[in-house]
Amino acid sequence: MSFEEEWGGLQAEATTRMRLNEASKGSSSGGGSGSHDLIVYQDDLGQVGHEAFLLHDRLRKAGDMTRGAKDDGQTAKAASALTTHHFTLGDALTSMAVIWNDQLKTLLQACAHISNHLDYSKNSQAHTDAKIAADMAGRDGTAMPVSEISKYYK
């Protein structure tokens, strides 16, 4: 691909991105068409968080079976035996096991982060919904009149 073709593609991409950013701003009155609102369903957050937790558990077990939880798994034993018999493959296998362990830990941390964050988001959303409901109700528990609600949007 020539420089001119690549540059033209990047310019077209930037133009499209700018148009998309401008389209998402909505009208000048501050409101948008209701189709761009963020909708969060607590059940969805919980399901995704649970799947991340299950993936974390499966990865932890599979990684431990492959390498051994305390560096005494089959991979570590094979690397040690190869090194003892002066095979250079033993050092390479040890390096591979260390890299595998590092990458596995990174992936496990990512799964745990996703699971924890979605659990937090689910609880936070429920708390926010309850606070909004309490703020939008009158002292006697009745719904706030529309004229009062409209003050929040000025």
Secondary structure as GFF3:
##gff-version 3
##sequence-region A 1 154
A	DSSP	alpha_helix	3	23	.	.	.	ID=ss1
A	DSSP	three_ten_helix	34	36	.	.	.	ID=ss2
A	DSSP	alpha_helix	42	67	.	.	.	ID=ss3
A	DSSP	alpha_helix	74	84	.	.	.	ID=ss4
A	DSSP	alpha_helix	89	135	.	.	.	ID=ss5
A	DSSP	alpha_helix	146	150	.	.	.	ID=ss6
A	DSSP	three_ten_helix	151	153	.	.	.	ID=ss7
###
